[in-house]
Amino acid sequence: MLFIVSGPSGCGKTTLVHYAREKIKNLHFSVSHTTREKRPSEKDGVDYYFISEEEFRSMIGSDKMAEWAIVHGNIYGTSRREIEKKSSQGDLILDIDIQGASQLKDKFRKAVFIFVLPPSYEELKKRLEKRGDVSSESIRQRLETSRKEIRFYSDFDYIVINDKIESASQELVSIILSVRCRIEEKQKEIGPIIRTFDSIKRDYNE
């Protein structure tokens, strides 16, 4: 199962996804590609695959990207190989921008789409200002973009309002676990259990 988490910049989706990965077993993370510079705390191949714009555009031209978008002057995207490789190992969670999520919605109709909504415009602004890794102009651009992006919430299956990180994290975990309990997801486990009851019925009839 693919779980696609999206929302405006600063909404806290990366923190929520990190929490879910810590709490849920067999939940793999799709590492995105980006052309932006690596931050000191980040690791290549763990947080992102950091590549040049030339490399990225070459991958686009070769149809190697499942989704991609230009976000705040940098290119971000998810490779087809990353999704194929990681999803073969179990459930896969993606932390991507809204443009990318929209592209994947057409390609993976059975995927679960989760929108992270900030509690208010004012709170989103505070969070972006506290980050300290973006300029005032970048914050202004991100806030302006967020005004448009939040309108797409109705295209998603679930909404997590990230007011308090503890409760929002628990909501994300609950969504993932509840999807895992769908009949179609449990079918392989259900069959053998039902057969044990059929066996008991035959014993009594005999």
N, C-alpha and C positions, 0 to 999 in steps of 0.2 A: 504494500500500500504506500502511496505517495502522500505525504502531508506537506502542503505548501503554505508557509507562513509569510504574510506580507503586511505592509502598512507604511505610513509615511516615515521619513527620516526622523529619528529621535523618539519614536513611539515605544522603543524597548523590545522589539521583536528578537534581536540577537540574544539579549539576556534571558528572555523567556525560553528560547530554543535551547540555550545552554543548560538551563535548569531541567527541561524535559529530558534531555539526553542523559543527564546525571541520574534521573529518577526512573527512567524506563529502560528495561533491558531490550537488547536487540533492536535498537532504534539508531540507524546509521545517519550520518550527516553528509549532505552533498556540498562539497567545497566548490565555490564559484570561482570563475576567472575574473580578473580585473586589470585595468591598465593604470590604476592609481598607485601612488607610491606606498610602500610598506611602512606601517607605523612601527616604532621601536618595540612595542609589546607583541607584535604579530609575527607569525611563523608561516613561511611559504609552504603550501601544501596542507596546512592545518586550518588557518583562517581563510586564506584565499590562495589561488594560484596567481602569482604576480607575473604578468607578462607584458611585453611591449605592445603598443598599438598596432604595429605592423604584424606581429604574431596573431593578435586577436582578429584583425581584419582578414588575415589569411584563413583562420578557422571558420569565420563567417562565410567566406567565399567558397570554402570546401564543404559547406553544409554540416559542419561538425558541432554547431551550437544548437541546443534545444530551444534556448531563449537567450536574448541579449537586449540590452538597452543602454543608451547614453544617459547617465545620471550625474547631474552636477559637474559636467565637463569630463567625466571619465566613463569608460565602457565597462559594463558588468555583464556577466552571463554564465550560463550553465551548459557544460558540454554534454552531448548525447552519451559519450562514453562514460562520463561520471554517473549519470543516471542509470545506465544499463549495468554497470559494474556494481554499484552500491545496492541497487534495488534487488539484485539477484541474491544478496546476502540477507535480506530481510526488509523490514519497513524502513523507509527513507524519508527524512525530513529536510525541507529546503527553506532557507531564509533568504528571500529575494524581494526585489522592488515590485511595485504594482504593475509596471509595464511588462515585466517578465512573467508575472503570475497570469496576466491576461493572455499572453502567448501560450502558456502551458495549458490553460483551460481548454483550448481548442484541440490540443494534442493528447491530453490525459483526462478524459471525461470521468473516469472513475476515481480520480485523485480527490483528496479532501482539502478544501481551500479555507484557510483561517485568516481572518483580518484582525490585526491588532490596532485598536483605536485608543488614542490618548484621551484622558478625561476632559480636556478642554484645549482650546488654542493657546491660552495663557500658560498652561502647564507645559505644553509642548515647547513653547518658546523658552521657558525656564530651563528645561532639560537640555536643549541645544546650546544655550549660553553657558551652562555648567560644564559641558564637555571639554571646552578649552582647546579643541583641536581643529576648529574651523573659524574662519574670519567672520567679521560682522556682515560682510556682503554675502558670504556663503549662507549664513544663518537666514538672512533676509530672503534669499532665493529658495531655500528649503521650506521656509514657512509659506511662501507664496505658492510653491508647488503643492504643499500639503493641503491648501484650500481646495485644490482640484482633486487631489488623490482620495481624500476621505469620502468623496461622492460615490466611489466605486464599492463601498462596503456591501451594498446589496447584491453584488455579483458573487459574494463568497458564501460558503456553507455555514460558517460559524463566526461569531464575533467575540473577541476577548477585549474588554475595556481595561487597559492597564493603568488603573488608578493607584492601587497598592501592589507592589511587585509580588508579594507573597500570595495573595488571593488570585492574581492574574496567572501566576505560574501554575497554581493548582488547577485552574480552569483549563489551561492548555493540556496539562497532563490528563485531566478527566476526559477531554475531547478525544485524545488519542486512544486512551484505554476503552472508551465506549465504542469507538469505531472498530476496535479489535474484537469486540463482543458481538458484532453483527453476525447474523446467521451465515452469510456467504463467507465470512472470514473464519468462522468456527467449523465449517463443514467437514474438514478432515478429522477433527476431533469428535464431532457428533456421531458420525457413522459407526465407529467402533463401539461407542457407548450404547447406541441403539441396538446393535447386534448382540450385546450381552443380555439385553432384556428379551430379545427374540429367543435366545438360547434358553433362558429360564422358562419361557412360555412352553417351549417344546418339551422340557423336562417334566413339567406338570402334566402335560397332555399324555405323555408316555406313562 
